[in-house]
Amino acid sequence: MEENKHIISLLVSNKPGVLIRIALVFSRRAYNIDSLVVSESNSPDFSRMTITATGNRKTLVQIIKQLNKLVDVVHAIDNTDKSIIKRELALMKIRCDADKRADLLMLINACKGAAVDIGEKTMSFEVSGPPDKIDAIKKIFEPYGILEIVRTGATLMARGDEGTA
């Protein structure tokens, strides 16, 4: 079966142990979680989760059904084929000697990024956008020597008047 990336949103109770129960549903089905973002919602009683996972669609349907049966899950929805706003934040640290600093700052600015730390031999910057934009920016800076990269994983929001599931 063909494996694809899927993006799942969940609204869950803000209680200890919820995350492990959700991760176990994926683990029991041998479904890999590529990224997981958990944040507060507009109510202190609930949290939002965005899970990017790789696997086949048939198994994902079963996972969504199992997630929706968990007591602490208000709802779990596959957003893979929906029109959503999807963003990710990345911090990158690159090699940067003083003679390259101005050129790298212009390149970071062209990528709509922002320098967040400048050292003697390194520069750290942040960029945000859809995951494919982050991938493209990573490729642009690879020749300069990426020393470290940290990515948040995807977050999502419904477009227009529709509420985020």
Salt bridges, closest charged atoms under 4 A:
ASP34 OD2 - LYS5 NZ 3.02
ASP72 OD1 - LYS15 NZ 3.46
ASP72 OD2 - ARG21 NH2 2.73
ASP78 OD2 - ARG57 NH1 3.49
ASP81 OD2 - ARG57 NH2 2.65
GLU88 OE2 - ARG151 NE 2.40
ASP135 OD1 - ARG151 NH1 2.74
GLU148 OE1 - LYS93 NZ 3.57
